[in-house]
Amino acid sequence: MMKQPLFLLMVLILSGIVALARQAVPVSLVWKAKWIEAGYTEDLVSRPAQYFKKDFVLAKKVVSAKVYVTSHGMYEAEINGSRVGDAYLTPGWTSYAKRLQYQVYDVARLLKEGGNTIQVTLGDGWYRGVIGYEQKNNFYGKTQALLFQMELGYADGTRELVLSDGSWKSAGGPIRYSELYKGEMIDGRMAVGPWFGVQEKDYGYSNLVPTENEPVRKQERFKPVKLLTTPKGEQVIDFGQNLVGWVRIKARGTAGLVISLEHAEVLDKAGNFYTDNLRSAKASATYVLSGKGEESFEPHFTFFGFRYVKVTGYPGPLRPEDFTAVALYSDMKPTGTFECSNPLLNQLQHNISWSQRGNFVDVPTDCPQRDERLGWTGDAQVFSATAAFNFDVSRFFSKWLKDVAVDQRADGAVTAVVPDILGGFGGATGWGDVATVVPWNMYMAYGDRKVLEEQYGSMKAWVGFMEKNSTGGLWAKGYHFGDWLSYRTTDDDPTDAITDKYLIAQCFFAHSAQLMINTAKVLVKTEDISRYEALLARIKAAFVKEYVTSSGRLMSNTQTAYVLALQFNLLPESMRASAAGYLVENIRKYNNHLTTGFLGTPYICHVLSRFGYKDVAYTLLLQESYPSWLYPVKMGATTIWERWDGIKPDGSFQNPGMNSFNHYAYGAIGDWMYKNIAGIAPLEPGYKKILIRPQMGGGLTWAKGSYLSRYGRITVFWKLESTRVLMDVEVPPSTTAVVEVPGVGSRDVGPGKYKFEGRVN
């Protein structure tokens, strides 16, 4: 038998090898390449893409070739006419001045003995294109630049470098402009050239970091489900799914013919193409034909959020076979499945998943279609637990959390968007708490304490910011978004569903303090445990003194107030049952409808289930009229809406200034659906120990769910036969589970497949 110390050493060595393989970069990478920029006078109005070229000769047989590349702007690289890699929108979006990612590609198969050509195309991207609702231009810099280093290994054992430097050439070409919001224009008549020299630049390498998250890749393809002629005479394609990406088209026509594709999420009540909610985003792809037979086009350095495409200028009638919608998002591995006997809930799960796909495009954005598409921290915070059920988001969030930390203000405030393009604006409750909530959620989902170690300084700084801005444990100052987009009544008292922003701040102050206690225990930081326990006691005492009556009523008599106070345990034990009763009373007052916004919605069903109101949770979930989760489903949504009533019952729209139809925040109910309907939850970090406790209700006759944990797949299937409950359960290797069988009790089980039978009343 292998001795324990030797076995542990081998495990550590293998873990290190796996870690290096994931980085796919040598630890000792030394940059020899030079930053280069175009050497010609650029068109600063339309700012077309820039092309860089290097010709070189290989006199010997190549056995290995790795390219390390990054850019100011987005890049696509080719060697001998073949695309390098299958990643898009590279190098991704980070806080560029502090963290600029580079990518690594194995390109040996693209090289040949004799003459070779490298060509790299740069678009503006996030670096210098228009970004944000404030329409900021040149935010990170005014010029595009390339850094390219290829390391060659020959059969005779010698090595050589091919580097970006003054020997390269630069030129303009067919991509006439390319921006995230405006879109892209490609002129098929234009060749790349004429070629000019380049300028070497000394931008240094100190901010360069290897890419650790999955790249954005092409994913699902969609063919048109319907070709429409709208009442206005517009030629419109319906792809049947609100998605994020672009459309690839094929066409034949005369040279100079201009084809335009405009993108929209919805049609208006009359059936016409609707883009008012895109605000200033033009969201169009324009192609000029070369006239040389059948031509294919797709964008390079932009993306759109759309279900519908309006086509103008196309030669002849539209043909479905000439149009393909291509979904683009970070290449996360699917991990969770959920299905039940209610088709509306299945569509809701579908919508949650597709909003995650469309908004996890290298950063977790609020929306993918209008002139915004920013990494709002509040949205990511509330959705992160659900996100980790649907897909493996461990590396996706690990990368983004590093930008949360580097963009964090010196006083500890977390910025409202990350990467921060709003000049340090931040410090809002529920948004800043992304610094504590997401690392903890990732630890619980994947069991890797590394994320807590890496983010601990950021977590402490955020709680420190709240503590510095509190008095006697009460945080009642500063700007807060509050329970964003909560229901607003239209009766005589339009404020009775609005929760006091400082009450909410106090709740999240307590939540983050508790997460600091949890994290300090995991990392064995004994002094911090005691300090944060004392802080949490002060926070809770201040909350009760400031906001709670002797009977457990809250100053803000709203659903969100009770939900947050109960979810984060701010009330004494003796008051919790009555407070839960007040919550149910409020729900009944609104005829079993939600009034919660971004911060209250994720927890409301969890609180109801915890305090014995499972049936009320199901009633809320299955409510079909506004405001509810299923109202958009009944209105034909294929993704989650930003507002409960993005489209009103009469077919009119909410305020077009802020009315996204692909916005995942309210999809946070997915966490409850997995944990309570399917009944899968971690009892220990990473699902080392699992709780399987499905809660039957809502008229459901069956449900099934699965989750691919680090140890293997967990599956649960249950169905009702009169009063009998039949359950099939699978527990993966190296784990244990507590299975609670209705009417029977709990069972402790190890790995394996099991069948259980229970009873319901």
Protein Blocks (a to p, Z undefined) as FASTA:
>chain_A
ZZfklmmmmmmmmmmmmmmmmnopafklccfbdcdddfbdcdfklopadddddddddfbd
cfbdcdddddedjddddeehiaehjbehiebjadfkloccdddddfklmpcehjdddddd
ddfklmlmcedjklpghklbcbdcdddddddddfkopacdddddfkbccdddfblbdcfk
nopcddfkbccddddddddddebjmlgccdfbdcdddfdddddfbdcddfkopacddehi
aceddddddddddehiacdddddfbdcfkopacfklnomanopacdddehiajaddddfk
bccddfbdcdehiacjddfklpccdddddddddfbdcddfblklmmmmmmmmmmmmmmmg
oiacfbfkbcnopacfklmmmmmmmmmmmpccklmmmmmmmmmmmmpcfkopacfbdcdf
egopahiehklmmmmmmmmmmmmmnopaklmmmmmmmmmmmmmmmmmmpgehiacedjde
bjghiacdfbfblmlmcccfklmmmmmmmmmmmmmmmmmmmnopaklmmmmmmmmmmmmm
mmmmmmpcfkopafblcfklmmmmmmnopacfklmmmmmmmmmmmmmmnoopafbdfklm
mmmmmmmmmnopammmmmmmmpcbdcdfklmmmnopabdcfbfklpafkopacdfklccf
bdfklmmmmmmmmmmmnopacfbghhlaccddddeeehiabdcdddddfkbccdddddde
hjaccddddddehiacddddehibpcdddedddddddddZZ
